[in-house]
Amino acid sequence: MAFSDSERAAATASLLLRILTLLLLVASIVILVTNKIYAPFRNVVDPPNITFRDFFAYRYVLSAAVIGGAYTLLVLPFTAIHVAQERRIGRDRHAIALLIFTDVVFAVLIATGAAAGLGLTVESQRFPQGPDLSNFFKLVDVSCVLMLVASLCMVVIVMLSVRSIN
């Protein structure tokens, strides 16, 4: 069954949004992993750097971004094939419903990861800190905002997918 013009536009938009989601998640991961500050006040046993590993919430942020990126990488080829062949992914509504359900689950996972990171950052910034630590938290904020934008892209993908069921 060939696409109509509106179905072609929705499928192309879905593909572009999945690519944008992947790029946002990769940028978020890179910012979070490379963000570190030198902290000479720490003891000799620990390395004198503060990274995301020092905060459990930031570990969850990274985990959510990596899992969301892996899911997006998994689904991206199917979406590209769907657009290239100009036909529906599946004729079965159950397959489409499963795809929508997994999109919703991963959108929520990415959003909760970003919210956890933003929550800890806001709470940590309430206490006095040096300029290095402030810069560390600002970069974590940027990483979490990128994740929130990625989750918004996933929400739009879900809305486009639900529209295509009819």
Residue pairs with C-beta under 8 A, 6 or more apart in sequence:
1 87
1 88
1 91
2 86
2 87
3 11
3 86
3 87
7 88
7 164
8 83
8 86
10 160
10 163
10 164
11 79
11 82
11 83
11 86
11 164
12 83
13 156
13 160
14 79
14 83
14 157
14 160
14 161
15 76
15 79
15 80
15 82
15 83
17 153
17 154
17 156
17 157
17 160
18 72
18 75
18 76
18 79
18 153
18 157
19 76
20 150
20 153
21 68
21 72
21 150
21 153
21 154
21 157
22 69
22 72
22 73
22 76
24 146
24 147
24 149
24 150
24 153
25 65
25 68
25 69
25 72
25 110
25 146
25 147
25 150
26 69
27 143
27 146
28 65
28 143
28 144
28 146
28 147
28 150
29 62
29 65
29 66
29 69
29 143
31 139
31 142
31 143
31 146
32 52
32 58
32 61
32 62
32 65
32 139
32 140
32 143
33 52
33 62
35 51
35 52
35 136
35 139
35 140
35 143
36 49
36 50
36 51
36 136
37 49
37 50
37 132
37 133
37 135
37 136
38 48
38 49
38 132
39 48
39 49
39 50
39 132
39 133
40 48
42 48
42 50
50 133
50 136
52 58
52 59
52 61
52 62
52 140
53 59
55 120
57 116
57 117
57 119
57 120
58 117
58 120
58 140
60 113
60 116
60 117
61 113
61 114
61 116
61 117
61 140
61 143
61 144
61 147
62 113
63 113
64 109
64 110
64 112
64 113
64 114
64 116
64 147
65 110
65 113
65 143
65 147
67 106
67 109
68 106
68 109
68 110
68 113
68 147
68 150
68 154
71 102
71 106
72 106
75 99
75 102
75 103
78 89
82 88
82 89
88 96
88 164
89 95
89 96
89 99
90 96
93 165
96 161
96 164
96 165
97 165
99 161
100 158
100 161
100 162
100 165
103 154
103 157
103 158
103 161
104 158
106 154
107 151
107 154
107 155
107 158
108 151
110 147
110 150
110 151
110 154
111 147
111 148
111 151
113 144
113 147
114 144
114 145
114 147
114 148
114 151
115 144
115 148
117 140
117 141
117 143
117 144
117 147
118 141
118 144
118 145
118 148
121 137
121 140
121 141
121 144
124 137
125 134
125 137
129 137
